[in-house]
């Protein structure tokens, strides 16, 4: 499947995490039609819902989620979750969007 380049990067800031978790769409509207693309990916089973991704990330790196991005990389769709830990460190967790498998965790 070839994806429109403008849909390759979907993101939002932590101020909207609570709102996004109650919406059926896995990401907040970053561009005019990004939410439509994200909802379609979720419907087709190509990505997990954001609530599930956040649960996986928080179990591995506890703290406050400050940013989430959904990006299309060479290996497929990935979520990048940035977490501010209780010690003040920002960690970036990269997860495979279809399964929630953690690809890597690094300090950001």
N, C-alpha and C positions, 0 to 999 in steps of 0.2 A: 504494500500500500504506500503510495506516495502522498506525503502530507504537505499541505500548503506551508511555505516557510514562515508565514506570519503566525502560524499555530504551533511552531516548534517550541516556543517558550511561553508558558503560562505561569503567572505568579501572583502573589499577594503578600501583604505585610501582616505582622502579628496583630495589629489592631482589629483585623477583620476575622481572626481565627474563630472566635465564638459564633459570629454570624454564619460563617461558612459551614460550621459543623451542623447547623440545623437545616441547611439547604440540601436538596438532593444532589446538586452539582458538586464535584469534588474540588473545584477551585473557584476562586472569586474571579469575576470578570476583569481581565487585565487589558483586553482589547475589545473592540466592538462585538465580535462573534466568538471569542475564546471560550465562553461558557457553553456555547452550543457544541463546539468540538469536544470539550471535556465531557459533557453529558453523553455524547454519542460514544466516546471511548469507553465510558463506564457501562453504558447499555450493552455494548458488544463484548464486554468482559476483558477489554484490553488493559484496563487499569482498575485498581481497587479503590473503594471510596476513601476519601480523605480521613474520615474518622478511624478507619482500620489502620491506615498508614501512621497516623499520629499515635495510636495505641502501641504499635510495634516500636516506633522510634522512642517513645517515652519509657517503655520497659527497658530499653537498651541504654538510653542516655536521659536520665531524669532531669527535669528543669522546665523552664518556660520556653515554649516555641515562639521564636521571633520572626521566622520567615519560612515559607514553603514555596517551592517551585516545581512545576511539572514540565519536564523537558523531553524532547525526542532526541536521543543520542544514536550513534551507530548501532548499538546493541538493542535499541528499543526505547520505550518510554520509561523514564525514571523520575522519582520524586527526590528532591533535595530538601531536607528539613534541617533548619538551623535552630539549635537549642542553646539557651543561656543557662549554664549550670549554676548551682548554688555557690560555687566558688568564683563565679564571674567569668568563667571560660566559655567561649562560644565554640560549639562543636557542630560539624556538618555531617549529617547522616545521609548517605545516598542509598536509596532502596529501589529495587526492580519494581516497577509500577504494577505489573500483572500479578505478581506473587507476594510482594512485600519482603522478599529476601533482601537482607542488608548486603550491599555491595562493598561499601567502605564507610569508615568513620574517621574523620580527621578534625584537627583543630583548625578553626577558621580565623 
